[in-house]
Amino acid sequence: MRFDDERSNDERSNDDEVLAHVRLRSHKFVQIVFCGFTLLFTVLALTAHHAPELLALADAEPRRIADTFLVLAAAYALCLFVWERIYAPRD
């Protein structure tokens, strides 16, 4: 059984590269998810406002539902910016 102290520098640097690659990949995944939700709720807000019949909404509801979707889109955009601020990859 090998301990960490017995590992060579090459093995440690290789592990660091793999870890950095996995972190970057997961960071990109989170960016894509937040952007996807932001776009989805923006499209739903526009649809609810301009074509409520596509979503089978009652006559009194489209504005309130569109506003709710816009708030959700803004919240996801804000989460994306906060995520970038906290977990931005460092050189």
Backbone as XML, in Angstrom:
<?xml version="1.0"?>
<chain id="A" units="angstrom">
  <residue number="1" name="MET">
    <atom name="N" x="0.842" y="-1.172" z="0.000"/>
    <atom name="CA" x="0.000" y="0.000" z="0.000"/>
    <atom name="C" x="0.885" y="1.232" z="0.000"/>
  </residue>
  <residue number="2" name="ARG">
    <atom name="N" x="0.535" y="2.192" z="-0.873"/>
    <atom name="CA" x="1.324" y="3.418" z="-0.980"/>
    <atom name="C" x="0.641" y="4.550" z="-0.252"/>
  </residue>
  <residue number="3" name="PHE">
    <atom name="N" x="1.420" y="5.358" z="0.379"/>
    <atom name="CA" x="0.909" y="6.528" z="1.068"/>
    <atom name="C" x="1.177" y="7.760" z="0.220"/>
  </residue>
  <residue number="4" name="ASP">
    <atom name="N" x="0.542" y="8.868" z="0.560"/>
    <atom name="CA" x="0.719" y="10.104" z="-0.195"/>
    <atom name="C" x="2.172" y="10.554" z="-0.231"/>
  </residue>
  <residue number="5" name="ASP">
    <atom name="N" x="2.898" y="10.340" z="0.858"/>
    <atom name="CA" x="4.288" y="10.785" z="0.923"/>
    <atom name="C" x="5.181" y="10.016" z="-0.039"/>
  </residue>
  <residue number="6" name="GLU">
    <atom name="N" x="4.777" y="8.823" z="-0.399"/>
    <atom name="CA" x="5.592" y="7.990" z="-1.277"/>
    <atom name="C" x="5.326" y="8.245" z="-2.755"/>
  </residue>
  <residue number="7" name="ARG">
    <atom name="N" x="4.324" y="9.039" z="-3.076"/>
    <atom name="CA" x="3.996" y="9.297" z="-4.475"/>
    <atom name="C" x="4.986" y="10.281" z="-5.080"/>
  </residue>
  <residue number="8" name="SER">
    <atom name="N" x="5.265" y="10.114" z="-6.334"/>
    <atom name="CA" x="6.201" y="11.017" z="-7.003"/>
    <atom name="C" x="5.495" y="12.336" z="-7.341"/>
  </residue>
  <residue number="9" name="ASN">
    <atom name="N" x="6.304" y="13.330" z="-7.637"/>
    <atom name="CA" x="5.751" y="14.642" z="-8.007"/>
    <atom name="C" x="4.963" y="14.563" z="-9.302"/>
  </residue>
  <residue number="10" name="ASP">
    <atom name="N" x="5.384" y="13.705" z="-10.226"/>
    <atom name="CA" x="4.667" y="13.550" z="-11.490"/>
    <atom name="C" x="3.250" y="13.014" z="-11.253"/>
  </residue>
  <residue number="11" name="GLU">
    <atom name="N" x="3.131" y="12.051" z="-10.346"/>
    <atom name="CA" x="1.805" y="11.498" z="-10.050"/>
    <atom name="C" x="0.913" y="12.541" z="-9.392"/>
  </residue>
  <residue number="12" name="ARG">
    <atom name="N" x="1.486" y="13.346" z="-8.507"/>
    <atom name="CA" x="0.706" y="14.398" z="-7.844"/>
    <atom name="C" x="0.269" y="15.461" z="-8.836"/>
  </residue>
  <residue number="13" name="SER">
    <atom name="N" x="1.144" y="15.866" z="-9.733"/>
    <atom name="CA" x="0.785" y="16.894" z="-10.709"/>
    <atom name="C" x="-0.260" y="16.369" z="-11.682"/>
  </residue>
  <residue number="14" name="ASN">
    <atom name="N" x="-0.178" y="15.081" z="-12.031"/>
    <atom name="CA" x="-1.181" y="14.483" z="-12.901"/>
    <atom name="C" x="-2.543" y="14.478" z="-12.218"/>
  </residue>
  <residue number="15" name="ASP">
    <atom name="N" x="-2.561" y="14.139" z="-10.922"/>
    <atom name="CA" x="-3.807" y="14.163" z="-10.160"/>
    <atom name="C" x="-4.366" y="15.580" z="-10.091"/>
  </residue>
  <residue number="16" name="ASP">
    <atom name="N" x="-3.497" y="16.571" z="-9.923"/>
    <atom name="CA" x="-3.937" y="17.963" z="-9.873"/>
    <atom name="C" x="-4.548" y="18.390" z="-11.206"/>
  </residue>
  <residue number="17" name="GLU">
    <atom name="N" x="-3.957" y="17.948" z="-12.305"/>
    <atom name="CA" x="-4.497" y="18.275" z="-13.625"/>
    <atom name="C" x="-5.864" y="17.639" z="-13.831"/>
  </residue>
  <residue number="18" name="VAL">
    <atom name="N" x="-6.011" y="16.398" z="-13.413"/>
    <atom name="CA" x="-7.294" y="15.712" z="-13.544"/>
    <atom name="C" x="-8.346" y="16.421" z="-12.700"/>
  </residue>
  <residue number="19" name="LEU">
    <atom name="N" x="-7.994" y="16.773" z="-11.482"/>
    <atom name="CA" x="-8.916" y="17.460" z="-10.596"/>
    <atom name="C" x="-9.307" y="18.819" z="-11.174"/>
  </residue>
  <residue number="20" name="ALA">
    <atom name="N" x="-8.356" y="19.555" z="-11.715"/>
    <atom name="CA" x="-8.644" y="20.855" z="-12.328"/>
    <atom name="C" x="-9.573" y="20.696" z="-13.521"/>
  </residue>
  <residue number="21" name="HIS">
    <atom name="N" x="-9.360" y="19.655" z="-14.313"/>
    <atom name="CA" x="-10.213" y="19.398" z="-15.474"/>
    <atom name="C" x="-11.644" y="19.073" z="-15.037"/>
  </residue>
  <residue number="22" name="VAL">
    <atom name="N" x="-11.791" y="18.255" z="-14.021"/>
    <atom name="CA" x="-13.125" y="17.891" z="-13.532"/>
    <atom name="C" x="-13.829" y="19.116" z="-12.949"/>
  </residue>
  <residue number="23" name="ARG">
    <atom name="N" x="-13.115" y="19.942" z="-12.218"/>
    <atom name="CA" x="-13.713" y="21.159" z="-11.668"/>
    <atom name="C" x="-14.166" y="22.100" z="-12.773"/>
  </residue>
  <residue number="24" name="LEU">
    <atom name="N" x="-13.340" y="22.258" z="-13.799"/>
    <atom name="CA" x="-13.705" y="23.118" z="-14.920"/>
    <atom name="C" x="-14.939" y="22.583" z="-15.632"/>
  </residue>
  <residue number="25" name="ARG">
    <atom name="N" x="-14.997" y="21.274" z="-15.816"/>
    <atom name="CA" x="-16.147" y="20.664" z="-16.480"/>
    <atom name="C" x="-17.427" y="20.856" z="-15.663"/>
  </residue>
  <residue number="26" name="SER">
    <atom name="N" x="-17.352" y="20.687" z="-14.360"/>
    <atom name="CA" x="-18.534" y="20.881" z="-13.530"/>
    <atom name="C" x="-18.924" y="22.356" z="-13.468"/>
  </residue>
  <residue number="27" name="HIS">
    <atom name="N" x="-17.939" y="23.246" z="-13.492"/>
    <atom name="CA" x="-18.211" y="24.680" z="-13.521"/>
    <atom name="C" x="-18.976" y="25.046" z="-14.797"/>
  </residue>
  <residue number="28" name="LYS">
    <atom name="N" x="-18.551" y="24.515" z="-15.925"/>
    <atom name="CA" x="-19.234" y="24.767" z="-17.202"/>
    <atom name="C" x="-20.659" y="24.205" z="-17.170"/>
  </residue>
  <residue number="29" name="PHE">
    <atom name="N" x="-20.834" y="23.033" z="-16.561"/>
    <atom name="CA" x="-22.158" y="22.428" z="-16.464"/>
    <atom name="C" x="-23.107" y="23.329" z="-15.679"/>
  </residue>
  <residue number="30" name="VAL">
    <atom name="N" x="-22.645" y="23.868" z="-14.560"/>
    <atom name="CA" x="-23.485" y="24.750" z="-13.747"/>
    <atom name="C" x="-23.822" y="26.018" z="-14.524"/>
  </residue>
  <residue number="31" name="GLN">
    <atom name="N" x="-22.863" y="26.570" z="-15.261"/>
    <atom name="CA" x="-23.128" y="27.738" z="-16.092"/>
    <atom name="C" x="-24.226" y="27.450" z="-17.108"/>
  </residue>
  <residue number="32" name="ILE">
    <atom name="N" x="-24.124" y="26.299" z="-17.761"/>
    <atom name="CA" x="-25.106" y="25.936" z="-18.780"/>
    <atom name="C" x="-26.486" y="25.756" z="-18.167"/>
  </residue>
  <residue number="33" name="VAL">
    <atom name="N" x="-26.562" y="25.125" z="-17.004"/>
    <atom name="CA" x="-27.854" y="24.912" z="-16.348"/>
    <atom name="C" x="-28.483" y="26.244" z="-15.960"/>
  </residue>
  <residue number="34" name="PHE">
    <atom name="N" x="-27.721" y="27.140" z="-15.324"/>
    <atom name="CA" x="-28.271" y="28.437" z="-14.934"/>
    <atom name="C" x="-28.697" y="29.246" z="-16.159"/>
  </residue>
  <residue number="35" name="CYS">
    <atom name="N" x="-27.892" y="29.247" z="-17.201"/>
    <atom name="CA" x="-28.256" y="29.967" z="-18.425"/>
    <atom name="C" x="-29.494" y="29.347" z="-19.072"/>
  </residue>
  <residue number="36" name="GLY">
    <atom name="N" x="-29.566" y="28.033" z="-19.080"/>
    <atom name="CA" x="-30.726" y="27.355" z="-19.651"/>
    <atom name="C" x="-32.009" y="27.706" z="-18.921"/>
  </residue>
  <residue number="37" name="PHE">
    <atom name="N" x="-31.978" y="27.696" z="-17.583"/>
    <atom name="CA" x="-33.165" y="28.070" z="-16.819"/>
    <atom name="C" x="-33.528" y="29.535" z="-17.046"/>
  </residue>
  <residue number="38" name="THR">
    <atom name="N" x="-32.538" y="30.401" z="-17.120"/>
    <atom name="CA" x="-32.802" y="31.815" z="-17.368"/>
    <atom name="C" x="-33.486" y="31.999" z="-18.710"/>
  </residue>
  <residue number="39" name="LEU">
    <atom name="N" x="-32.980" y="31.354" z="-19.743"/>
    <atom name="CA" x="-33.598" y="31.462" z="-21.065"/>
    <atom name="C" x="-34.992" y="30.840" z="-21.089"/>
  </residue>
  <residue number="40" name="LEU">
    <atom name="N" x="-35.154" y="29.690" z="-20.450"/>
    <atom name="CA" x="-36.454" y="29.027" z="-20.408"/>
    <atom name="C" x="-37.507" y="29.921" z="-19.770"/>
  </residue>
  <residue number="41" name="PHE">
    <atom name="N" x="-37.204" y="30.506" z="-18.613"/>
    <atom name="CA" x="-38.190" y="31.341" z="-17.932"/>
    <atom name="C" x="-38.422" y="32.656" z="-18.666"/>
  </residue>
  <residue number="42" name="THR">
    <atom name="N" x="-37.421" y="33.161" z="-19.374"/>
    <atom name="CA" x="-37.623" y="34.362" z="-20.187"/>
    <atom name="C" x="-38.567" y="34.067" z="-21.339"/>
  </residue>
  <residue number="43" name="VAL">
    <atom name="N" x="-38.371" y="32.951" z="-22.009"/>
    <atom name="CA" x="-39.261" y="32.555" z="-23.108"/>
    <atom name="C" x="-40.672" y="32.307" z="-22.590"/>
  </residue>
  <residue number="44" name="LEU">
    <atom name="N" x="-40.794" y="31.650" z="-21.440"/>
    <atom name="CA" x="-42.115" y="31.426" z="-20.860"/>
    <atom name="C" x="-42.795" y="32.743" z="-20.490"/>
  </residue>
  <residue number="45" name="ALA">
    <atom name="N" x="-42.037" y="33.705" z="-19.977"/>
    <atom name="CA" x="-42.606" y="35.014" z="-19.640"/>
    <atom name="C" x="-43.112" y="35.727" z="-20.887"/>
  </residue>
  <residue number="46" name="LEU">
    <atom name="N" x="-42.305" y="35.700" z="-21.941"/>
    <atom name="CA" x="-42.741" y="36.340" z="-23.189"/>
    <atom name="C" x="-43.953" y="35.640" z="-23.777"/>
  </residue>
  <residue number="47" name="THR">
    <atom name="N" x="-43.973" y="34.322" z="-23.701"/>
    <atom name="CA" x="-45.109" y="33.561" z="-24.212"/>
    <atom name="C" x="-46.359" y="33.860" z="-23.395"/>
  </residue>
  <residue number="48" name="ALA">
    <atom name="N" x="-46.237" y="33.894" z="-22.076"/>
    <atom name="CA" x="-47.390" y="34.174" z="-21.221"/>
    <atom name="C" x="-47.919" y="35.587" z="-21.455"/>
  </residue>
  <residue number="49" name="HIS">
    <atom name="N" x="-47.048" y="36.513" z="-21.760"/>
    <atom name="CA" x="-47.474" y="37.894" z="-21.964"/>
    <atom name="C" x="-48.075" y="38.113" z="-23.354"/>
  </residue>
  <residue number="50" name="HIS">
    <atom name="N" x="-47.424" y="37.580" z="-24.394"/>
    <atom name="CA" x="-47.846" y="37.865" z="-25.767"/>
    <atom name="C" x="-48.778" y="36.825" z="-26.369"/>
  </residue>
  <residue number="51" name="ALA">
    <atom name="N" x="-48.733" y="35.603" z="-25.899"/>
    <atom name="CA" x="-49.588" y="34.551" z="-26.466"/>
    <atom name="C" x="-50.098" y="33.635" z="-25.354"/>
  </residue>
  <residue number="52" name="PRO">
    <atom name="N" x="-50.936" y="34.150" z="-24.478"/>
    <atom name="CA" x="-51.401" y="33.342" z="-23.342"/>
    <atom name="C" x="-52.223" y="32.129" z="-23.765"/>
  </residue>
  <residue number="53" name="GLU">
    <atom name="N" x="-52.805" y="32.188" z="-24.955"/>
    <atom name="CA" x="-53.604" y="31.042" z="-25.427"/>
    <atom name="C" x="-52.735" y="29.804" z="-25.678"/>
  </residue>
  <residue number="54" name="LEU">
    <atom name="N" x="-51.444" y="29.993" z="-25.943"/>
    <atom name="CA" x="-50.542" y="28.847" z="-26.127"/>
    <atom name="C" x="-50.333" y="28.079" z="-24.822"/>
  </residue>
  <residue number="55" name="LEU">
    <atom name="N" x="-50.421" y="28.784" z="-23.709"/>
    <atom name="CA" x="-50.254" y="28.150" z="-22.395"/>
    <atom name="C" x="-51.594" y="27.865" z="-21.724"/>
  </residue>
  <residue number="56" name="ALA">
    <atom name="N" x="-52.705" y="28.127" z="-22.436"/>
    <atom name="CA" x="-54.070" y="27.909" z="-21.939"/>
    <atom name="C" x="-54.300" y="28.644" z="-20.616"/>
  </residue>
  <residue number="57" name="LEU">
    <atom name="N" x="-53.943" y="29.927" z="-20.602"/>
    <atom name="CA" x="-54.098" y="30.738" z="-19.393"/>
    <atom name="C" x="-55.438" y="31.471" z="-19.417"/>
  </residue>
  <residue number="58" name="ALA">
    <atom name="N" x="-56.002" y="31.692" z="-18.245"/>
    <atom name="CA" x="-57.224" y="32.479" z="-18.135"/>
    <atom name="C" x="-56.927" y="33.926" z="-18.508"/>
  </residue>
  <residue number="59" name="ASP">
    <atom name="N" x="-57.971" y="34.675" z="-18.836"/>
    <atom name="CA" x="-57.780" y="36.050" z="-19.307"/>
    <atom name="C" x="-57.142" y="36.970" z="-18.273"/>
  </residue>
  <residue number="60" name="ALA">
    <atom name="N" x="-57.394" y="36.762" z="-17.002"/>
    <atom name="CA" x="-56.881" y="37.658" z="-15.960"/>
    <atom name="C" x="-55.475" y="37.278" z="-15.491"/>
  </residue>
  <residue number="61" name="GLU">
    <atom name="N" x="-54.974" y="36.131" z="-15.867"/>
    <atom name="CA" x="-53.725" y="35.614" z="-15.308"/>
    <atom name="C" x="-52.435" y="35.916" z="-16.077"/>
  </residue>
  <residue number="62" name="PRO">
    <atom name="N" x="-52.425" y="36.159" z="-17.371"/>
    <atom name="CA" x="-51.151" y="36.240" z="-18.115"/>
    <atom name="C" x="-50.136" y="37.232" z="-17.561"/>
  </residue>
  <residue number="63" name="ARG">
    <atom name="N" x="-50.585" y="38.402" z="-17.157"/>
    <atom name="CA" x="-49.621" y="39.397" z="-16.668"/>
    <atom name="C" x="-48.947" y="38.924" z="-15.384"/>
  </residue>
  <residue number="64" name="ARG">
    <atom name="N" x="-49.708" y="38.400" z="-14.456"/>
    <atom name="CA" x="-49.145" y="37.939" z="-13.185"/>
    <atom name="C" x="-48.197" y="36.764" z="-13.413"/>
  </residue>
  <residue number="65" name="ILE">
    <atom name="N" x="-48.559" y="35.854" z="-14.275"/>
    <atom name="CA" x="-47.708" y="34.696" z="-14.567"/>
    <atom name="C" x="-46.447" y="35.137" z="-15.308"/>
  </residue>
  <residue number="66" name="ALA">
    <atom name="N" x="-46.583" y="36.053" z="-16.263"/>
    <atom name="CA" x="-45.413" y="36.566" z="-16.982"/>
    <atom name="C" x="-44.458" y="37.258" z="-16.017"/>
  </residue>
  <residue number="67" name="ASP">
    <atom name="N" x="-44.994" y="38.049" z="-15.091"/>
    <atom name="CA" x="-44.140" y="38.708" z="-14.093"/>
    <atom name="C" x="-43.411" y="37.687" z="-13.227"/>
  </residue>
  <residue number="68" name="THR">
    <atom name="N" x="-44.115" y="36.619" z="-12.856"/>
    <atom name="CA" x="-43.488" y="35.570" z="-12.052"/>
    <atom name="C" x="-42.358" y="34.899" z="-12.806"/>
  </residue>
  <residue number="69" name="PHE">
    <atom name="N" x="-42.577" y="34.587" z="-14.079"/>
    <atom name="CA" x="-41.514" y="33.984" z="-14.891"/>
    <atom name="C" x="-40.332" y="34.932" z="-15.038"/>
  </residue>
  <residue number="70" name="LEU">
    <atom name="N" x="-40.592" y="36.229" z="-15.180"/>
    <atom name="CA" x="-39.490" y="37.192" z="-15.276"/>
    <atom name="C" x="-38.696" y="37.267" z="-13.977"/>
  </residue>
  <residue number="71" name="VAL">
    <atom name="N" x="-39.384" y="37.196" z="-12.847"/>
    <atom name="CA" x="-38.687" y="37.205" z="-11.559"/>
    <atom name="C" x="-37.821" y="35.948" z="-11.436"/>
  </residue>
  <residue number="72" name="LEU">
    <atom name="N" x="-38.342" y="34.813" z="-11.864"/>
    <atom name="CA" x="-37.549" y="33.575" z="-11.827"/>
    <atom name="C" x="-36.329" y="33.673" z="-12.746"/>
  </residue>
  <residue number="73" name="ALA">
    <atom name="N" x="-36.511" y="34.238" z="-13.928"/>
    <atom name="CA" x="-35.382" y="34.401" z="-14.852"/>
    <atom name="C" x="-34.328" y="35.320" z="-14.249"/>
  </residue>
  <residue number="74" name="ALA">
    <atom name="N" x="-34.765" y="36.410" z="-13.629"/>
    <atom name="CA" x="-33.818" y="37.326" z="-12.991"/>
    <atom name="C" x="-33.098" y="36.652" z="-11.825"/>
  </residue>
  <residue number="75" name="ALA">
    <atom name="N" x="-33.826" y="35.830" z="-11.076"/>
    <atom name="CA" x="-33.204" y="35.133" z="-9.944"/>
    <atom name="C" x="-32.137" y="34.156" z="-10.429"/>
  </residue>
  <residue number="76" name="TYR">
    <atom name="N" x="-32.411" y="33.428" z="-11.505"/>
    <atom name="CA" x="-31.400" y="32.515" z="-12.026"/>
    <atom name="C" x="-30.198" y="33.274" z="-12.594"/>
  </residue>
  <residue number="77" name="ALA">
    <atom name="N" x="-30.443" y="34.402" z="-13.241"/>
    <atom name="CA" x="-29.321" y="35.214" z="-13.736"/>
    <atom name="C" x="-28.477" y="35.719" z="-12.565"/>
  </residue>
  <residue number="78" name="LEU">
    <atom name="N" x="-29.135" y="36.158" z="-11.509"/>
    <atom name="CA" x="-28.413" y="36.606" z="-10.319"/>
    <atom name="C" x="-27.621" y="35.466" z="-9.693"/>
  </residue>
  <residue number="79" name="CYS">
    <atom name="N" x="-28.223" y="34.283" z="-9.635"/>
    <atom name="CA" x="-27.502" y="33.110" z="-9.105"/>
    <atom name="C" x="-26.266" y="32.806" z="-9.939"/>
  </residue>
  <residue number="80" name="LEU">
    <atom name="N" x="-26.386" y="32.949" z="-11.254"/>
    <atom name="CA" x="-25.236" y="32.708" z="-12.126"/>
    <atom name="C" x="-24.113" y="33.697" z="-11.821"/>
  </residue>
  <residue number="81" name="PHE">
    <atom name="N" x="-24.447" y="34.973" z="-11.661"/>
    <atom name="CA" x="-23.415" y="35.962" z="-11.354"/>
    <atom name="C" x="-22.784" y="35.709" z="-9.993"/>
  </residue>
  <residue number="82" name="VAL">
    <atom name="N" x="-23.592" y="35.346" z="-9.009"/>
    <atom name="CA" x="-23.053" y="35.044" z="-7.678"/>
    <atom name="C" x="-22.157" y="33.814" z="-7.758"/>
  </residue>
  <residue number="83" name="TRP">
    <atom name="N" x="-22.597" y="32.791" z="-8.481"/>
    <atom name="CA" x="-21.803" y="31.574" z="-8.662"/>
    <atom name="C" x="-20.452" y="31.912" z="-9.283"/>
  </residue>
  <residue number="84" name="GLU">
    <atom name="N" x="-20.462" y="32.754" z="-10.307"/>
    <atom name="CA" x="-19.220" y="33.145" z="-10.968"/>
    <atom name="C" x="-18.309" y="33.908" z="-10.010"/>
  </residue>
  <residue number="85" name="ARG">
    <atom name="N" x="-18.889" y="34.719" z="-9.204"/>
    <atom name="CA" x="-18.094" y="35.520" z="-8.253"/>
    <atom name="C" x="-17.439" y="34.627" z="-7.198"/>
  </residue>
  <residue number="86" name="ILE">
    <atom name="N" x="-18.204" y="33.656" z="-6.709"/>
    <atom name="CA" x="-17.694" y="32.801" z="-5.633"/>
    <atom name="C" x="-16.769" y="31.714" z="-6.162"/>
  </residue>
  <residue number="87" name="TYR">
    <atom name="N" x="-17.158" y="31.049" z="-7.242"/>
    <atom name="CA" x="-16.447" y="29.857" z="-7.693"/>
    <atom name="C" x="-15.705" y="30.036" z="-9.013"/>
  </residue>
  <residue number="88" name="ALA">
    <atom name="N" x="-15.337" y="31.248" z="-9.351"/>
    <atom name="CA" x="-14.606" y="31.477" z="-10.599"/>
    <atom name="C" x="-13.280" y="30.714" z="-10.563"/>
  </residue>
  <residue number="89" name="PRO">
    <atom name="N" x="-12.947" y="30.029" z="-11.672"/>
    <atom name="CA" x="-11.661" y="29.312" z="-11.711"/>
    <atom name="C" x="-10.500" y="30.293" z="-11.612"/>
  </residue>
  <residue number="90" name="ARG">
    <atom name="N" x="-9.563" y="29.949" z="-10.789"/>
    <atom name="CA" x="-8.415" y="30.821" z="-10.587"/>
    <atom name="C" x="-7.202" y="30.261" z="-11.338"/>
  </residue>
  <residue number="91" name="ASP">
    <atom name="N" x="-6.402" y="31.187" z="-11.834"/>
    <atom name="CA" x="-5.197" y="30.771" z="-12.576"/>
    <atom name="C" x="-4.094" y="30.358" z="-11.649"/>
  </residue>
</chain>
